[in-house]
């Protein structure tokens, strides 16, 4: 049963990719796709450049201790990659939040045929969206920093990559389910409770989005696909479960 829930959650990530290619939804994908492309390309370039400068500053190749570069480089590289990856998703989602909310609204209309109640004007939603993103950032940092320490603790570091992958999958599920759930006025604390009741499906969905972000070419579609897949997960599993529990 647990495996079935995880696999079904993973399937929502693939469904999201199919949804954003639908002619009826394609025009709502253009802006999130372009934002994703520009932010991802810019942060990768900046991250690689700054990482090279940092490595040369802390471990000069011509210093006597330069050999440590080969020992510490994997840890520094992993940390830099994780910071760039999460800062990319946070920044891209913050910039694209109004467009992602609109995409989630249109996907839900496409899936259910039921329009959402009238949404507040865009300028009224910007501050709440910013507060929500900052809340998610704090939630991430409080849990990410202890997990990163596991990478340098002998024996425990063997489990660190698996734990980090699962944590990242959970954060991506929270990140993208915020759009369809936020369209229904559900706050971040209640979003977490809703996802916890569908924990395995949420982890499966987040795992699918994580893998999608690692595929060259498809990673530029990852953000709109994640929004569409999260909306399908909301409509198909989380909202019905909440209705039963209420």
C-alpha positions as a printed Julia matrix, in Angstrom:
246×3 Matrix{Float64}:
   0.0    0.0     0.0
   2.8    2.42    0.94
   4.63   1.7    -2.31
   1.42   2.24   -4.26
   0.92   5.67   -2.68
   4.52   6.67   -3.48
   4.24   5.5    -7.08
   0.93   7.3    -7.57
   2.53  10.5    -6.24
   5.43  10.06   -8.66
   2.88   9.68  -11.45
   1.48  13.14  -10.72
   4.86  14.65  -11.64
   4.66  12.95  -15.04
   1.02  14.0   -15.39
   2.09  17.59  -14.79
   4.53  17.35  -17.67
   1.76  16.09  -19.94
  -0.63  18.8   -18.78
   1.68  21.72  -19.61
   1.95  20.43  -23.17
  -1.83  20.52  -23.64
  -2.88  23.18  -26.2
  -5.51  24.49  -23.78
  -2.89  25.28  -21.14
   0.19  26.06  -23.19
  -0.21  29.84  -23.18
  -0.29  29.89  -19.37
   3.05  28.05  -19.31
   5.05  30.53  -21.41
   5.88  33.07  -18.68
   6.79  30.49  -15.96
   8.92  28.66  -18.54
  10.83  31.81  -19.53
  11.37  32.81  -15.89
  12.59  29.28  -15.15
  14.99  29.4   -18.1
  16.47  32.8   -17.26
  16.8   32.28  -13.5
  18.19  28.75  -13.83
  20.79  29.75  -16.46
  21.8   32.87  -14.53
  22.19  31.18  -11.16
  24.14  28.24  -12.58
  26.6   30.61  -14.28
  26.9   32.79  -11.17
  27.19  29.79   -8.87
  29.98  28.16  -10.9
  31.91  31.43  -11.14
  31.62  32.28   -7.45
  32.43  28.71   -6.41
  35.68  28.79   -8.42
  36.62  32.13   -6.81
  35.77  30.77   -3.34
  37.85  27.62   -3.86
  40.86  29.64   -5.03
  40.55  31.92   -2.0
  40.18  29.22    0.65
  42.4   26.54   -0.95
  44.9   28.09   -3.38
  46.28  25.51   -5.78
  49.88  26.69   -5.22
  49.71  26.58   -1.4
  51.29  23.71    0.52
  47.87  22.64    1.73
  46.43  22.78   -1.78
  46.05  18.99   -1.73
  43.1   19.49    0.62
  41.21  20.85   -2.37
  40.65  17.28   -3.58
  39.44  16.17   -0.15
  37.11  19.08    0.59
  36.02  19.9    -2.95
  33.16  17.31   -3.01
  31.69  18.71    0.23
  31.99  22.32   -0.92
  30.61  21.43   -4.34
  27.64  19.6    -2.85
  26.89  22.47   -0.47
  27.15  25.01   -3.29
  24.95  22.89   -5.53
  22.29  22.56   -2.84
  22.32  26.27   -2.09
  22.1   27.19   -5.77
  19.38  24.6    -6.35
  17.19  25.77   -3.51
  17.87  29.48   -4.05
  16.98  28.89   -7.71
  13.64  27.28   -6.87
  12.84  29.92   -4.24
  13.79  32.87   -6.45
  12.11  31.46   -9.56
   8.94  30.68   -7.63
   8.91  34.1    -5.99
   9.22  35.88   -9.35
   6.76  33.58  -11.08
   4.33  33.21   -8.15
   1.44  35.19   -9.7
   1.81  33.32  -12.99
   2.11  29.97  -11.25
  -1.03  30.7    -9.24
  -2.84  31.5   -12.5
  -1.5   28.31  -14.09
  -2.71  26.28  -11.08
  -6.12  27.92  -11.39
  -6.38  27.07  -15.09
  -5.18  23.5   -14.59
  -7.79  22.98  -11.87
 -10.47  24.39  -14.17
  -9.27  22.05  -16.94
  -9.34  19.0   -14.63
 -12.58  19.66  -12.78
 -14.57  21.98  -15.02
 -15.3   24.07  -11.91
 -13.98  27.66  -11.82
 -12.41  28.92   -8.6
 -14.0   31.79   -6.65
 -12.82  35.23   -7.85
  -9.2   35.78   -6.8
  -7.92  39.02   -5.15
  -6.21  41.62   -7.32
  -2.56  40.82   -8.1
  -1.13  43.67   -6.02
  -3.03  42.43   -2.97
  -1.43  38.97   -3.21
   2.22  40.03   -3.58
   2.91  40.68    0.11
   1.22  37.45    1.34
   3.17  35.51   -1.31
   6.43  37.09   -0.12
   5.63  36.26    3.52
   4.8   32.67    2.56
   8.06  32.29    0.61
  10.08  33.66    3.54
   8.26  31.24    5.85
   9.16  28.33    3.58
  12.77  29.52    3.47
  12.96  29.56    7.26
  11.33  26.12    7.43
  13.94  24.86    4.94
  16.99  26.32    6.69
  16.03  25.05   10.16
  16.0   21.51    8.79
  18.61  21.69    6.04
  21.54  22.81    8.19
  21.42  19.8    10.59
  21.03  17.48    7.6
  24.11  18.97    5.92
  26.15  18.19    9.04
  25.4   14.49    8.54
  27.59  14.54    5.42
  30.73  15.03    7.57
  29.87  12.6    10.38
  31.37   9.13    9.84
  28.87   6.29    9.38
  25.92   8.69    9.46
  27.18  10.22    6.21
  26.18   6.98    4.48
  22.53   7.79    5.08
  22.9   11.53    4.42
  22.32  11.45    0.62
  19.1    9.43    1.02
  17.81  11.67    3.81
  18.69  14.77    1.83
  16.89  13.47   -1.27
  13.75  12.74    0.76
  13.9   16.13    2.45
  14.32  17.86   -0.89
  11.36  15.91   -2.29
   9.25  17.01    0.69
  10.27  20.66    0.22
   9.42  20.57   -3.49
   6.0   19.11   -2.7
   5.42  21.93   -0.2
   6.76  24.49   -2.63
   4.48  23.63   -5.51
   1.34  22.5    -3.72
   1.29  25.97   -2.23
  -0.1   27.27   -5.53
  -3.3   25.2    -5.85
  -3.85  25.14   -2.08
  -3.11  28.84   -1.79
  -5.74  29.49   -4.45
  -8.22  28.03   -1.96
  -6.99  30.27    0.86
  -5.1   27.49    2.69
  -2.1   28.82    4.65
   1.35  27.25    4.91
   0.74  25.59    8.3
  -2.46  23.93    7.05
  -0.74  22.99    3.81
   1.84  21.04    5.79
  -0.92  19.21    7.68
  -2.65  18.32    4.4
   0.57  16.96    2.92
   1.4   15.03    6.09
  -1.89  13.16    5.73
  -0.71  12.21    2.2
   2.98  11.94    3.09
   3.97   9.09    0.77
   2.12  10.5    -2.22
   3.69  13.9    -1.53
   7.18  12.4    -1.28
   6.59  10.46   -4.49
   5.51  13.64   -6.25
   8.5   15.61   -4.93
  10.85  12.8    -5.97
   9.46  12.9    -9.49
   9.97  16.67   -9.7
  13.52  16.31   -8.34
  14.39  13.82  -11.06
  12.69  15.96  -13.69
  14.9   18.9   -12.67
  17.98  16.76  -13.29
  17.12  15.96  -16.93
  18.76  18.47  -19.31
  16.17  20.24  -21.42
  13.22  19.01  -19.4
  14.5   20.88  -16.35
  13.38  24.15  -17.95
   9.81  22.8   -17.97
  10.13  21.5   -14.42
   8.56  24.5   -12.69
   5.34  24.72  -14.75
   5.13  20.9   -14.82
   5.47  20.88  -11.02
   2.67  23.44  -10.65
   0.4   21.44  -12.98
   1.28  18.13  -11.3
   0.75  19.61   -7.84
  -2.68  20.84   -8.94
  -3.55  17.37  -10.22
  -2.37  15.89   -6.89
  -4.48  18.44   -5.0
  -7.57  17.67   -7.06
  -7.05  13.92   -7.14
  -5.95  13.1    -3.58
  -5.41  15.89   -1.09
  -8.64  17.87   -1.51
 -10.89  14.75   -1.4
  -9.04  13.55    1.73
  -9.57  16.92    3.39
 -13.25  16.85    2.49
 -13.61  13.44    4.13
 -11.82  14.59    7.29
 -13.82  17.79    7.65
